[in-house]
Amino acid sequence: DAQGFVDGIGPMSFLPAPLARAGIKVLQSVPLRDSANQMSYYDPSTYATEDALKVGRMHCLRDGWEDGMLSFMQSGGFRPKEKVPLIDVPTLVLWGRQDGILDGEEFANKFVDGMPNARLEWIEECGHVPHLEQPELTAKSIEAFLREEGVRPSKNASAQSAAGIFDGLFNFLN
């Protein structure tokens, strides 16, 4: 997710608690979540359903979420940007070509440019959630990547069990 290139939360970390709580209420509001729901899909008429809206709000309605968000805001957020280049394993970056939430041309390429062993694969006719909107194509892309030489574990003894996990995954996908 492109949050990997966003350090902190900016001026929101300085808001007084009552004002921050008001902002948190907006984050969990039906109008905001519905707007995000509509922007998330290449084909909103099929996927941006009432059920998708409910699922998209579910985490916001859990006990403790508001307090957790307030604590996160007051902490200044997380700062992962410097850690992305440390990911030196083969990495597949999948991105919906028509992502209406995060501009793939900007953020997807930051990942590819920032990680030494990353490559980008676009999922066409797809918005922000390829695993929901194009699940078969997404699964095939992941499977093909996991089967590539250099991605599968080496043949040493400790990797044998990891290889078994991959084989089980592939059997499940087929």
C-alpha positions in Angstrom: 0.0 0.0 0.0 1.2 3.5 -0.8 1.1 4.3 2.9 4.7 3.0 2.7 5.6 6.4 1.3 3.7 8.6 3.7 5.6 9.5 6.9 3.4 10.7 9.7 0.1 12.4 9.5 1.1 16.0 9.2 -0.7 18.8 11.1 -3.5 16.5 12.3 -1.1 15.3 15.0 -1.3 18.7 16.7 -5.1 18.9 16.9 -6.7 19.1 20.3 -8.3 15.8 21.3 -12.0 17.1 20.9 -11.3 18.3 17.4 -9.4 15.1 16.5 -12.4 13.1 17.7 -14.7 15.1 15.4 -12.4 14.3 12.5 -12.5 10.6 13.5 -16.3 10.7 13.4 -16.0 12.0 9.8 -13.7 9.1 8.9 -16.3 6.6 10.0 -19.2 8.5 8.5 -21.4 6.8 5.8 -20.9 9.7 3.3 -17.1 9.6 3.5 -17.0 5.8 3.4 -19.5 5.7 0.5 -17.4 8.2 -1.4 -14.3 6.0 -0.9 -16.3 2.9 -1.8 -17.3 4.5 -5.1 -13.7 5.6 -5.9 -12.3 2.2 -5.0 -13.6 0.3 -8.1 -13.2 0.5 -11.8 -16.8 -0.8 -12.0 -18.6 0.7 -9.1 -22.0 -0.3 -10.3 -21.0 -3.9 -9.8 -18.7 -3.7 -6.7 -19.6 -0.5 -4.7 -22.6 -2.2 -3.1 -24.3 -1.6 0.2 -22.5 -4.7 1.5 -19.2 -3.3 0.4 -19.9 -0.1 2.2 -20.7 -2.1 5.4 -17.5 -4.1 5.1 -15.5 -0.9 4.5 -16.9 0.6 7.7 -16.7 -2.5 9.9 -13.3 -1.7 11.4 -14.4 1.9 12.2 -17.3 0.6 14.3 -15.4 -1.8 16.5 -15.0 -1.0 20.2 -11.8 0.9 20.8 -11.3 2.1 17.2 -11.9 5.8 18.0 -9.4 5.7 20.9 -6.9 3.8 18.8 -7.2 6.4 16.0 -6.8 9.3 18.5 -3.7 7.7 19.9 -2.3 7.1 16.4 -3.0 10.7 15.5 -1.4 12.1 18.6 1.7 9.9 18.1 2.3 11.5 14.7 1.7 8.3 12.9 4.3 5.8 11.6 7.3 6.6 9.4 8.0 3.7 7.1 9.5 5.5 4.1 13.1 4.7 5.0 12.3 1.0 5.5 10.9 0.3 2.0 14.4 0.3 0.4 15.5 -2.3 2.9 13.1 -4.9 1.4 15.6 -6.8 -0.7 13.6 -9.9 -1.5 11.9 -10.5 -4.8 8.7 -8.4 -4.7 5.7 -8.2 -6.9 3.8 -4.9 -6.8 0.3 -5.4 -8.2 -1.7 -2.3 -8.9 -5.1 -1.6 -10.4 -4.6 0.5 -13.5 -7.7 2.6 -12.7 -7.1 3.0 -9.0 -9.2 6.0 -8.0 -7.8 6.1 -4.4 -4.0 6.2 -5.0 -2.4 7.2 -8.3 -0.5 4.2 -9.5 1.8 6.1 -11.8 3.1 7.9 -8.8 3.0 5.4 -5.9 3.4 2.1 -7.7 6.6 3.3 -9.4 7.9 4.6 -6.0 7.8 1.0 -4.8 9.5 -0.4 -7.8 12.1 2.3 -7.8 12.6 2.0 -4.0 13.0 -1.7 -3.7 16.0 -3.4 -5.4 14.1 -6.6 -6.4 10.6 -5.3 -7.1 8.7 -5.3 -10.3 5.3 -3.8 -11.2 2.4 -5.6 -12.8 -0.7 -3.6 -13.7 -4.1 -5.2 -13.3 -6.3 -3.8 -16.1 -9.9 -2.8 -15.7 -9.3 -2.6 -12.0 -9.4 -0.1 -9.2 -7.9 0.0 -5.7 -8.7 -3.6 -4.8 -7.5 -6.1 -7.4 -8.1 -9.1 -5.2 -11.8 -8.2 -5.2 -12.4 -6.8 -8.6 -10.1 -9.1 -10.6 -9.5 -12.0 -8.3 -8.6 -14.7 -10.9 -6.1 -12.4 -12.7 -4.7 -11.3 -9.3 -4.3 -14.9 -8.1 -2.7 -16.0 -11.4 -0.2 -13.1 -11.2 0.7 -14.0 -7.7 1.0 -17.7 -8.5 3.2 -17.0 -11.6 5.5 -14.8 -9.5 5.8 -17.4 -6.7 6.8 -20.0 -9.2 9.6 -18.0 -10.6 13.2 -19.0 -10.1 14.7 -16.9 -7.3 11.4 -16.5 -5.6 11.0 -20.1 -4.4 13.0 -21.1 -1.4 16.4 -22.6 -1.9 16.9 -26.4 -1.7 18.5 -26.4 1.8 16.8 -28.3 4.6 15.1 -25.4 6.3 13.6 -24.2 3.0 12.1 -27.6 2.4 9.2 -26.9 4.7 8.7 -23.5 3.1 8.6 -25.1 -0.3 5.9 -27.4 1.0 3.8 -24.4 1.9 4.2 -23.0 -1.6 3.2 -26.4 -3.1 0.1 -26.5 -0.8 -0.8 -23.0 -2.0 -0.4 -23.9 -5.6 -2.6 -27.1 -5.1 -5.2 -24.9 -3.5 -5.2 -22.4 -6.4 -5.5 -25.2 -9.0 
